[in-house]
Amino acid sequence: MTKKEVKQLEVVLQPQDAHKALRKGSYQAGSVRTTAMAMDSRKTYILACRTRKERRERAFHGKPYPAISPSRPELSVKGQTVLITGGATGIGLQTSIAFAQAGAGRIVLLARSKDPMMKANETIEADYPETEVLTYAVSITDSERVTEIVKGIGTLDILVLNAAVMNAPGPVLDIDPEDTLENFKVNVLGPLSLIKAFVSLPPRSADAPRTIIYTSSAGIQFVLPGTGAYNASKSAMTYLMRCIHEEHGEAGIRSFAFHPAFAYTDGAKSLGLQPDQFDYDSTDLPAHYAVWLCSAEAEFLRGRFVWARWDVEELQAKKEVIVNDPTQLRIALVQDKLME
Ligand SMILES: NC(=O)c1ccc[n+]([C@@H]2O[C@H](COP(=O)([O-])OP(=O)(O)OC[C@H]3O[C@@H](n4cnc5c(N)ncnc54)[C@H](OP(=O)(O)O)[C@@H]3O)[C@@H](O)[C@H]2O)c1
């Protein structure tokens, strides 16, 4: 991206106009198609607003690629049980399919609507006869029922916390506090009660890894006006994932949070986005990435926050820098040496 193009983006992407423009779909500057919406620093523009050409040069992915393919033997989850919240639509549905492709023995879908789960059940069991699909129509905010379901499953190897809401988007002070609270109930408290139930289950065997993946959002890294309540809830849970890693990592709990994609799903549709408005990522990019996070190759990212768009081989090449710095890819105050 040239300096001129960055300047054009800065003009178009003024944070104060972001919410309005998001609805109108005016985030295009010349040949630069944006893949994120609005950011408050030039550095973040460059991180998130890649042109297609730059994606190719920098291995910034918008769709799946061989290193994260669920059919790689190294990524096999053969015989394992995976619970995916919101696993019958959008990114969640592709995630369910990807785990079936990776050989999961059982996939447990948990969401409020029955019909999409029945449909996902039929499709997955027809295409992957070795995989059994169980469905539970329940809100993740019903902690009592959710705990009962998890106990009933008995053995659970992987928990993918994908379900979320962006309830009543708008400027933070204009939102009814009850609406803000709803974001926290679904995006924080729901996942927390599932994690509690998951951690209290006995592992499949003494040394069997157990993985929790929280679907977070790139929006926790910058301010996109109108999404404050949603991104505050995503930030809170991403921070809690770090805590869970510190507190339960040694007991074999592998915790990850990741930004999945900028994808055209029902959730995106409900914000008024149009299908041809942006250069969207494909929903199977985060799905395959979630399978990769369960593999030994992602071990060095435990307790951290990553983007599905980042190339896993490039990340692995930076492994030493990451593991030697406890603040890398973690929610923390950026202070550098300012106050030392
Ligand atoms: N799409 C994007 O560009 C994007 C960007 C950043 C982050 N994300 C994150 O990626 C994840 C998936 O996104 P998406 O766009 O595929 O989402 P989506 O289309 O809005 O789907 C959300 C899913 O969550 C389920 N859900 C919502 N509330 C629930 C509740 N109370 N209990 C149980 N399930 C509930 C929904 O099923 P029911 O309605 O049947 O319950 C649905 O299956 C979310 O965590 C989202 O925040 C997405």
The ligand as an ORCA input file, in Angstrom:
! r2SCAN-3c Opt
* xyz 0 1
  N     -18.522    -12.875     10.735
  C     -17.505    -12.076     11.024
  O     -17.008    -11.321     10.186
  C     -16.904    -12.083     12.404
  C     -15.887    -11.153     12.697
  C     -15.307    -11.177     13.959
  C     -15.737    -12.114     14.888
  N     -16.740    -12.988     14.570
  C     -17.150    -13.957     15.596
  O     -17.184    -15.251     15.006
  C     -18.211    -16.036     15.613
  C     -19.140    -16.585     14.566
  O     -19.589    -15.506     13.787
  P     -20.751    -15.639     12.694
  O     -20.667    -14.397     11.888
  O     -20.716    -16.975     12.040
  O     -22.000    -15.549     13.680
  P     -23.554    -15.555     13.413
  O     -23.859    -15.760     11.967
  O     -24.126    -14.355     14.063
  O     -23.974    -16.837     14.234
  C     -23.956    -16.825     15.637
  C     -24.276    -18.226     16.134
  O     -24.347    -18.151     17.550
  C     -25.524    -18.806     17.997
  N     -25.992    -18.137     19.208
  C     -26.251    -16.818     19.376
  N     -26.709    -16.601     20.620
  C     -26.729    -17.795     21.247
  C     -27.119    -18.210     22.538
  N     -27.596    -17.368     23.457
  N     -26.999    -19.529     22.841
  C     -26.534    -20.419     21.945
  N     -26.146    -20.082     20.701
  C     -26.266    -18.779     20.350
  C     -26.526    -18.649     16.850
  O     -27.478    -19.715     16.841
  P     -28.962    -19.507     17.416
  O     -29.420    -18.181     16.949
  O     -29.708    -20.665     16.860
  O     -28.822    -19.587     18.892
  C     -25.614    -18.755     15.622
  O     -25.453    -20.102     15.262
  C     -18.885    -15.104     16.628
  O     -18.283    -15.315     17.878
  C     -18.552    -13.723     16.118
  O     -18.567    -12.761     17.154
  C     -17.318    -12.990     13.358
*
